[in-house]
Amino acid sequence: MKTQLADINFLSVKYHAAQPKDEFFPVLKRRVDAYFSYNRISKCGNRLVWFKIVLVLMLFAGTYSLLVSDYFSPAADLLLGILCGLSHVLIVMNIGHDAGHNALSQNTKVNHLACWAIEFTGLSHYMWKLNHNVIHHPYPNVRPVDSELNMALPYLRLGSIYPKRWFHRFQHIYAPFIYLFFTINLIFIRDIQDSGILPKESSQRTIRQFPKRHYVLLFFTKLVYIGYALVIPMLVLSIVWWKVLIGFVVVHFVMSMAEMCIQLPLHINEETVVTEIDEKGVIPNCWYRQMLEGTVDYWCESKVANFLFGGINTHTIHHMFPGICHVHYVALTKILADTSQEFGMPYHRASWRASMKSHFRKLHQLAIEP
């Protein structure tokens, strides 16, 4: 993958070097390593993770099978469709995410195979890994590199360093409507934009020459997804086709809101900052400080949230140690919080409700700022 990306300008972007006497990250890393050594456990997934994977896949297969059985009422079919759609969210967060970081298993072949679960959701796991691992993860909240910031262009202004358009003054009002189309955009627009077939607002490209086999796989995945998620229900259900189409859109609205409720508090709110590289391609922060300043955690001690969200809510430790499975993040976040306090580093955490409110206050603030 690195060889395919070698000619991209953003790969020459560099972080400002940490101060020679800054021991924060070396100490944090030693404490994290000591946690695994002391408890004699692997950094990868454990039995609980694999049990959850079985449950998630059973939820996907079970709800879809019941849906296409045509045994239930239209209202029940819609509920089954929503549950099936939410299983897609769980697949990405609990299987694809860790597998994409080679954190699910010590066996890289198992991780690669598990990554293919993302294809069930209509996404290309290849494009997902490029956008998430290569672009977003090393550069969260860094303009113009972070693909997550670029994806919102031009509809939302997510930092004061972005140009302001007249309609941005209302963005805190219309943003929830934009968020409803998050998953539809990911599946049917963003993947194709990143392949270079469709233009996009940002000139940032993941790769200059998309491998031909991945063009084939990209469109094959989309066709399979449309086939099982839309065409087959239209053919087998005793419901007129346009109602099935409406149900499909409603399911995606629910999926999008679930994704947004989990992800919105993480990177864009009043506590985080959006950083811009200078004319020499240097990010003014050192690497780990950018991770701290650009991320907010919530429900850090909740094992239920960790189980359901795949550790997304404890996002700071994930950005620092992406090769560690999410099942360990509750304990590691405590180590991160203590170490940050000891060294006076800006670790951010808040309740989910406070973070969500802060996100929309930030949108309003950016709407009125020049």
C-alpha positions in Angstrom: 0.0 0.0 0.0 2.8 2.4 0.8 4.3 2.0 -2.6 1.0 2.9 -4.3 1.0 6.1 -2.2 4.6 7.1 -2.6 4.0 9.9 -5.1 1.4 11.8 -3.1 2.3 15.2 -1.8 0.6 14.8 1.6 2.9 11.9 2.5 5.7 14.5 2.7 3.8 16.3 5.4 5.7 16.0 8.7 5.0 16.7 12.3 7.0 19.2 14.3 9.5 17.3 16.3 8.9 16.8 20.1 11.2 18.5 22.5 14.2 16.3 23.3 13.4 16.2 27.0 9.7 15.5 26.5 9.2 12.1 28.1 5.4 11.9 27.9 5.0 9.4 25.0 7.9 7.2 25.9 6.6 6.9 29.5 3.0 6.3 28.2 4.3 3.6 25.9 6.3 1.9 28.6 3.2 1.9 30.9 1.0 0.5 28.2 3.5 -2.3 27.4 3.8 -3.0 31.1 0.0 -3.4 31.4 0.1 -6.3 28.9 3.3 -7.8 30.4 1.9 -7.7 33.9 -1.4 -9.2 32.9 0.2 -11.7 30.5 -2.3 -10.9 27.8 -2.1 -10.3 24.1 -2.7 -6.9 22.5 -5.0 -8.5 20.0 -8.6 -9.7 20.5 -9.7 -12.2 23.1 -12.5 -14.7 23.4 -15.0 -11.9 24.2 -14.2 -10.2 20.9 -14.6 -13.4 18.9 -17.9 -14.1 20.7 -19.1 -10.6 19.8 -18.1 -11.1 16.1 -20.2 -14.3 16.0 -23.2 -12.4 17.5 -22.9 -9.5 15.1 -22.7 -11.8 12.1 -25.7 -13.8 13.4 -27.6 -10.6 13.8 -26.9 -9.6 10.2 -27.7 -13.1 8.8 -30.8 -13.6 11.0 -32.5 -10.3 10.5 -31.9 -10.4 6.7 -33.2 -14.0 6.5 -36.4 -13.0 8.4 -36.8 -9.9 6.3 -36.8 -11.8 2.9 -39.0 -14.6 4.2 -42.0 -12.3 3.5 -43.7 -13.7 6.6 -44.1 -10.4 8.5 -46.1 -7.2 8.1 -44.6 -4.2 6.4 -44.0 -2.5 9.7 -42.2 -5.6 11.0 -40.1 -5.8 7.8 -39.1 -2.2 8.3 -38.0 -3.0 11.9 -36.0 -6.0 10.6 -34.4 -3.8 8.0 -33.3 -1.3 10.6 -31.8 -4.0 12.8 -30.0 -5.5 9.7 -28.7 -2.0 8.9 -27.5 -1.5 12.5 -25.7 -4.8 12.2 -23.7 -3.2 9.3 -22.7 -0.4 11.7 -21.6 -3.0 14.2 -19.7 -5.0 11.6 -17.6 -1.9 10.6 -16.9 -0.8 14.2 -16.3 -4.2 15.8 -14.8 -6.3 13.0 -13.5 -4.2 10.1 -12.0 -1.5 12.3 -9.8 -3.7 14.4 -9.0 -6.0 11.4 -8.0 -3.1 9.3 -5.5 -2.1 12.0 -4.2 -5.7 12.3 -5.4 -5.6 15.9 -8.0 -8.3 15.8 -5.7 -11.3 15.5 -1.9 -11.9 15.7 -2.4 -13.7 12.3 -2.3 -11.1 9.5 -4.2 -13.5 7.2 -7.0 -13.6 9.7 -7.1 -9.8 9.9 -7.1 -9.5 6.1 -10.0 -12.0 5.8 -12.0 -10.3 8.6 -11.6 -7.0 6.7 -13.8 -8.4 3.9 -16.7 -8.2 6.3 -16.8 -4.5 5.4 -17.8 -5.5 1.9 -21.1 -6.8 3.3 -22.0 -3.2 4.2 -21.5 -2.0 0.6 -18.2 -0.3 1.3 -14.8 -1.1 -0.3 -12.5 -2.3 2.5 -9.6 -1.3 0.3 -10.7 2.3 0.0 -11.7 2.3 3.7 -8.2 1.3 4.8 -6.7 3.9 2.6 -8.9 6.7 3.9 -8.9 5.6 7.5 -5.5 4.1 8.1 -3.3 6.1 5.7 -5.0 9.5 5.7 -7.2 10.1 8.7 -5.4 8.2 11.4 -1.9 9.8 11.2 -3.4 13.3 10.6 -6.7 13.8 12.6 -8.0 17.4 12.3 -5.2 18.4 10.0 -6.2 20.5 7.0 -6.0 19.7 4.1 -4.9 16.1 4.8 -7.6 14.6 7.0 -10.1 12.9 4.7 -12.8 13.1 7.4 -12.7 16.9 7.3 -12.6 16.9 3.5 -15.7 14.7 3.3 -17.9 17.4 4.7 -16.9 20.0 2.1 -18.4 22.3 0.9 -21.6 21.8 3.0 -20.1 22.2 6.4 -17.3 24.5 7.7 -15.5 22.4 10.3 -12.7 24.8 11.2 -12.0 28.6 11.2 -9.2 28.0 8.7 -11.7 26.9 6.0 -13.3 29.4 3.7 -16.7 30.6 4.7 -19.7 30.5 2.3 -23.0 32.3 2.8 -25.0 29.2 3.6 -22.6 28.2 6.5 -24.4 30.7 8.7 -27.2 28.1 9.0 -25.0 25.0 9.3 -25.8 24.3 12.9 -29.4 24.1 11.8 -29.2 22.0 8.7 -26.3 19.8 9.8 -28.5 17.0 11.1 -30.2 16.8 7.7 -26.7 16.4 6.1 -25.8 13.8 8.6 -28.8 11.7 7.6 -27.1 10.9 4.3 -23.8 9.9 5.8 -23.9 6.1 5.0 -25.5 6.7 1.5 -22.7 9.1 0.8 -20.0 6.7 2.0 -21.3 3.8 -0.1 -22.5 5.4 -3.3 -20.4 8.6 -3.6 -17.2 8.7 -1.5 -15.8 5.4 -2.7 -16.3 6.3 -6.3 -14.9 9.8 -5.8 -11.8 8.5 -4.2 -11.3 6.1 -7.1 -11.1 9.2 -9.3 -14.3 8.5 -11.3 -16.3 11.3 -9.8 -14.9 14.8 -9.0 -15.0 16.1 -5.4 -14.7 19.4 -3.6 -11.3 18.7 -2.2 -8.4 18.1 -4.6 -6.9 15.6 -2.1 -6.6 12.2 -3.8 -5.8 9.0 -2.1 -3.9 7.5 -5.0 -3.0 8.7 -8.4 -3.5 5.4 -10.2 -6.2 3.1 -8.9 -5.4 -0.6 -9.5 -7.6 -2.1 -12.2 -8.6 -5.1 -10.1 -9.9 -2.7 -7.4 -12.1 -1.0 -10.0 -13.7 -4.3 -10.7 -14.0 -5.2 -7.0 -15.4 -1.7 -6.2 -18.3 -2.0 -8.6 -18.8 -5.7 -8.0 -19.3 -4.8 -4.3 -21.7 -2.1 -5.1 -23.8 -4.3 -7.4 -23.9 -7.2 -4.8 -25.0 -4.7 -2.1 -27.7 -3.2 -4.3 -28.8 -6.7 -5.2 -29.2 -8.1 -1.7 -30.2 -4.9 0.0 -32.7 -3.5 -2.5 -33.4 -5.7 -5.6 -34.1 -9.0 -3.7 -36.5 -7.4 -1.2 -38.3 -5.8 -4.1 -38.7 -9.2 -5.8 -39.6 -11.3 -2.8 -41.6 -9.1 -0.5 -45.3 -8.5 -0.9 -44.7 -4.8 -0.9 -44.8 -2.4 -3.8 -41.3 -1.5 -5.1 -41.4 2.2 -4.2 -42.2 1.4 -0.6 -39.2 -0.9 -0.4 -37.1 1.9 -1.8 -38.4 4.3 0.9 -37.7 1.6 3.6 -34.1 1.3 2.2 -33.6 5.1 2.6 -35.2 5.1 6.1 -32.8 2.3 7.1 -29.8 4.3 5.9 -31.1 7.4 7.8 -31.2 5.3 11.0 -27.7 3.9 10.3 -26.4 7.4 9.6 -27.8 8.8 12.9 -26.3 5.8 14.8 -22.9 6.5 13.2 -23.1 10.2 13.9 -24.2 9.8 17.5 -21.1 7.7 18.0 -18.6 9.7 15.9 -19.6 13.4 16.2 -18.3 14.0 19.7 -14.8 12.8 18.8 -13.1 15.4 16.7 -15.1 18.5 16.1 -16.2 20.4 19.2 -15.2 23.3 21.3 -12.3 21.6 23.0 -10.6 20.3 19.8 -8.7 22.3 17.2 -8.3 22.0 13.5 -4.7 22.5 12.6 -3.3 23.6 9.2 0.1 22.6 7.8 2.4 25.5 7.0 3.9 26.4 3.7 6.8 23.9 4.3 4.4 21.1 4.8 5.0 20.9 8.6 2.3 20.4 11.2 3.0 22.8 14.1 2.2 20.1 16.7 4.3 17.1 17.5 2.5 13.8 16.6 1.1 12.8 20.0 0.0 16.3 21.0 -2.1 16.5 17.8 -3.8 13.2 18.8 -4.6 14.7 22.2 -5.7 18.2 21.0 -7.8 16.8 18.2 -9.8 14.2 20.0 -12.4 13.9 22.8 -13.3 10.7 24.6 -16.7 9.9 26.3 -18.1 7.1 28.4 -14.5 6.1 29.0 -15.2 3.6 31.8 -18.2 2.0 30.2 -17.6 -1.6 29.2 -21.0 -1.6 27.5 -20.0 1.3 25.2 -16.7 -0.5 24.5 -18.6 -3.7 23.6 -21.1 -2.0 21.3 -18.9 0.7 19.7 -15.7 -1.3 19.3 -13.9 1.2 21.5 -14.7 4.2 19.3 -15.7 6.2 22.3 -12.2 5.8 23.8 -10.7 7.3 20.6 -7.6 9.0 21.9 -5.8 5.9 23.0 -6.9 4.3 19.7 -5.2 7.0 17.7 -2.0 6.5 19.7 -2.0 2.7 19.6 -4.1 1.6 16.7 -2.5 -1.8 16.6 -4.1 -2.7 20.0 -7.6 -4.3 20.0 -10.4 -2.2 21.4 -11.2 -4.7 24.2 -8.3 -3.2 26.1 -9.1 0.5 25.7 -11.0 1.0 29.0 -8.0 0.0 31.0 -5.5 1.8 28.7 -7.5 5.0 28.7 -7.1 5.2 32.5 -3.4 4.9 32.0 -3.5 7.6 29.3 -5.6 10.0 31.6 -3.2 9.5 34.5 -0.1 10.0 32.4 -1.5 13.1 30.7 -2.4 14.6 34.1 1.1 13.9 35.4 2.8 15.6 32.4 0.3 18.4 32.0 -0.9 17.2 28.6 -4.3 18.3 27.1 -6.3 15.0 27.4 -10.0 15.7 26.7 -12.9 13.7 28.0 -16.6 14.6 28.6 -20.0 13.0 28.8 -21.6 12.0 25.5 -24.4 14.6 25.9 -21.9 17.4 26.7 -19.8 16.5 23.7 -22.8 16.4 21.3 -23.9 19.8 22.5 -20.4 21.1 22.2 -20.3 19.8 18.6 -23.3 21.9 17.6 -22.1 24.9 19.5 -18.9 24.7 17.6 -20.8 24.6 14.3 -22.7 27.7 15.4 -19.5 29.4 16.4 -17.9 28.6 13.0 -21.1 29.8 11.3 -20.7 33.3 12.7 -16.9 33.6 12.7 -15.4 35.5 9.8 
